[in-house]
């Protein structure tokens, strides 16, 4: 039986519009807050229409030496132009970009995952060094 992890896709975010782009300092001070921005489609714009959009972005951090990760945030995007007048006729659209502020006592790996309603699950990661 397949595991959910096998469904995640990844790639170079500069050539694939679905890969989460993580922007943050890779060197942080222990136990001091820092910002993490995650977006989808930085180099190649991802659509944000009723028919094709990013549903959510999730951010996890796995400290070095720990068995499990910690969920930093779960961000849902609900407005994609849907309306009673028809697709893409709505007045409100959300942008698939989030900023989380976090701190850590340990170095580790920051994971960003996302879900496109047509193309499924995507992931990316970056190392964080805390000192």
C-alpha positions as CSV (number, residue, x, y, z in Angstrom):
1,X,0.0,0.0,0.0
2,X,1.3,3.5,-0.9
3,X,2.2,5.9,1.9
4,X,1.1,9.6,1.8
5,X,4.8,10.7,1.6
6,X,5.0,9.0,-1.8
7,X,2.4,11.4,-3.2
8,X,4.5,14.5,-2.5
9,X,6.3,16.0,-5.5
10,X,9.2,18.3,-5.5
11,X,11.5,20.1,-7.9
12,X,13.3,23.3,-8.5
13,X,11.0,26.2,-7.7
14,X,12.6,28.3,-10.4
15,X,11.3,26.0,-13.1
16,X,8.2,24.4,-11.4
17,X,5.3,26.7,-10.3
18,X,4.0,24.4,-7.6
19,X,7.0,24.0,-5.4
20,X,6.9,26.0,-2.2
21,X,9.5,28.8,-2.0
22,X,10.9,29.3,1.5
23,X,12.5,32.6,2.3
24,X,14.2,33.0,5.7
25,X,17.7,33.4,7.2
26,X,19.5,30.1,7.3
27,X,21.5,31.3,10.3
28,X,19.4,32.3,13.3
29,X,20.1,33.2,16.9
30,X,19.0,30.5,19.4
31,X,15.7,31.3,21.0
32,X,15.1,34.6,19.0
33,X,12.2,35.1,16.7
34,X,12.7,35.2,12.9
35,X,10.4,35.4,9.9
36,X,9.7,32.7,7.4
37,X,7.9,33.5,4.2
38,X,6.5,30.7,2.0
39,X,5.0,31.4,-1.4
40,X,4.0,29.4,-4.5
41,X,5.1,30.3,-8.0
42,X,7.7,32.9,-7.5
43,X,9.6,32.5,-10.8
44,X,6.6,31.1,-12.7
45,X,3.3,32.4,-11.6
46,X,0.8,29.8,-10.3
47,X,-2.8,30.5,-11.3
48,X,-5.3,31.6,-8.6
49,X,-8.6,30.9,-10.3
50,X,-11.8,29.1,-9.2
51,X,-10.7,26.2,-11.4
52,X,-6.9,26.0,-10.5
53,X,-5.5,27.3,-7.2
54,X,-3.4,26.5,-4.1
55,X,-5.7,25.3,-1.3
56,X,-3.2,25.3,1.6
57,X,0.4,25.7,2.8
58,X,1.8,23.9,5.9
59,X,5.0,24.6,7.6
60,X,6.9,22.1,9.9
61,X,10.2,22.2,11.7
62,X,12.2,19.1,12.6
63,X,14.9,19.9,15.2
64,X,18.2,18.2,14.7
65,X,18.3,14.9,16.7
66,X,14.5,14.9,17.5
67,X,12.4,12.1,16.2
68,X,9.3,14.2,15.3
69,X,8.6,17.5,13.6
70,X,6.6,20.4,15.0
71,X,3.8,22.1,13.1
72,X,4.6,25.8,12.8
73,X,1.5,26.8,10.9
74,X,-1.3,25.6,8.7
75,X,-2.6,28.2,6.3
76,X,-5.7,27.9,4.1
77,X,-6.7,30.0,1.1
78,X,-10.4,30.1,0.6
79,X,-11.1,32.9,-1.9
80,X,-10.4,32.1,-5.5
81,X,-13.0,34.2,-7.3
82,X,-15.9,31.9,-6.8
83,X,-19.3,33.6,-7.0
84,X,-23.0,32.9,-7.5
85,X,-22.5,34.8,-10.8
86,X,-20.0,32.1,-11.9
87,X,-16.4,31.0,-11.7
88,X,-13.9,33.9,-11.4
89,X,-16.6,36.5,-11.1
90,X,-16.1,36.9,-7.3
91,X,-14.8,40.1,-5.7
92,X,-12.2,38.4,-3.5
93,X,-9.0,36.4,-4.1
94,X,-6.4,35.3,-1.6
95,X,-2.7,35.2,-2.5
96,X,-0.9,32.0,-1.8
97,X,1.8,33.6,0.3
98,X,2.3,33.5,4.1
99,X,4.6,34.8,6.7
100,X,5.2,32.9,10.0
101,X,7.3,34.1,12.9
102,X,9.0,31.5,14.9
103,X,12.0,30.7,17.2
104,X,14.0,27.6,17.9
105,X,16.5,26.4,20.4
106,X,18.0,23.9,18.0
107,X,19.2,23.7,14.4
108,X,17.0,21.6,12.1
109,X,15.1,21.4,8.9
110,X,12.2,23.6,7.9
111,X,9.6,21.9,5.6
112,X,7.0,23.6,3.5
113,X,4.2,21.6,1.9
114,X,1.3,22.8,-0.3
115,X,-1.7,21.4,-2.1
116,X,-2.8,22.4,-5.6
117,X,-6.5,21.4,-6.3
118,X,-5.4,20.0,-9.7
119,X,-1.8,18.9,-9.4
120,X,-1.7,17.6,-5.8
121,X,0.9,17.7,-3.0
122,X,4.2,19.5,-3.2
123,X,7.2,20.0,-0.8
124,X,10.4,21.8,-0.3
125,X,12.8,22.2,2.7
126,X,15.7,24.2,4.0
127,X,18.2,23.9,6.8
128,X,18.2,26.3,9.7
129,X,21.4,26.7,11.8
130,X,20.7,28.1,15.3
131,X,23.6,29.4,17.4
